[in-house]
Amino acid sequence: MRNSPFLPNRPLKVAVLGSSGAVGSELLKILEERDFPISELVLLSSQRSEGKIVKWKGEKIITKKASKEEFLNVDLVLASAGGSISKKWLSTVKDQNAVLIDNSSAFRLENDVPLVVPEVNGCEALKHNGVIANPNCTTILLTLVLAPLNKISSIKRVIVSTYQSVSGAGQLAMEELQFLTKKYLQGDPKESEVLPYSLAFNLFLHNSPMLSNNYCEEEMKMTNETRKILNITDLKLSATCVRVPVLRAHSESVNVEFDDVIKPSYAINQLKKAKGLEIIEDYEKNRFPMPNDVMGRDNIAVGRIRTDISNSNGLELWLCGDQIRKGAALNAVQIAELLIAKK
């Protein structure tokens, strides 16, 4: 059992589980960009990617297949290899008295596992017992915007439609979108092998498993995770999730109902003060956030903030954010930074 929520006050041995995937690769970039204190970096992957050479901070690191030996004396594990893999290695990580920050849905709704967006509920990270969950990408983007608005007036209901990039389905899906788009433009349309349908000049409702209430798993992730992060257990939230032919930035159309009337100008001022957000809004030029505005960037862009004409207590808004970065890798590293005791 850990006797402190903090990581050791020294350069750390860090393992990246799922290092060869889209999120894993982004984790390595962000760890270097933010100069995270690392004494040794261990890159773990599936057998298929074993032996791959990765350059990091001028060094060449060989990717290894995950094994108990590779976790020896590790301090921190950043996992993005899927829920079953995270569950498989959880006891091994805990045996090392290390912290697991997990990007899968395996632990998100467990009562003793903090589900953290640092700008929203960062203090929850220090309540961990060895595991901290990284929320779903769409949930991270949504809660970053809802949290500051909830400070103005309590949120009663949220209706959200997502426009989710192919990056959420992984590196192979991103590569396939580029290939299928090229073939389509050549007059030779092909069927998808990674996703259930081709995204070339197409879109489809999210392909996660359908549940008994006729919502898909992705939509219920947004509902349940948002409630936990905002600590509003009875929040009324309904989501419709859509996969669109965009490489790596998600967009969301959000309708929020509050207890009170909130003027758009007041909401904009609150959002401008919030960390991790920026406003892109020019009604004269009809210019609002687009995926291209946020790809490869940390901030979430918000705009077209207006009063709901059907409900005076409602606001409509639009947001875009990089799914791989703030929607996954950056958020995980920011959680880890919370665990480094301030001198």
Salt bridges, closest charged atoms under 4 A:
GLU26 OE1 - LYS29 NZ 3.90
GLU26 OE2 - ARG248 NH2 3.32
GLU26 OE2 - ARG325 NH1 2.86
GLU33 OE1 - ARG325 NH2 2.37
ASP35 OD1 - LYS57 NZ 3.00
GLU70 OE1 - LYS64 NZ 3.76
ASP75 OD2 - ARG10 NH1 2.93
GLU119 OE1 - LYS326 NZ 2.93
GLU124 OE2 - LYS127 NZ 2.88
ASP188 OD2 - LYS183 NZ 3.33
ASP188 OD2 - LYS190 NZ 3.50
GLU218 OE1 - HIS206 NE2 3.75
GLU225 OE2 - ARG108 NH1 3.04
GLU257 OE2 - LYS156 NZ 3.85
GLU278 OE1 - ARG297 NH2 2.79
ASP293 OD1 - ARG287 NH2 2.76
ASP298 OD1 - ARG325 NE 2.43
ASP322 OD2 - ARG248 NE 2.90
GLU337 OE2 - ARG34 NE 2.81
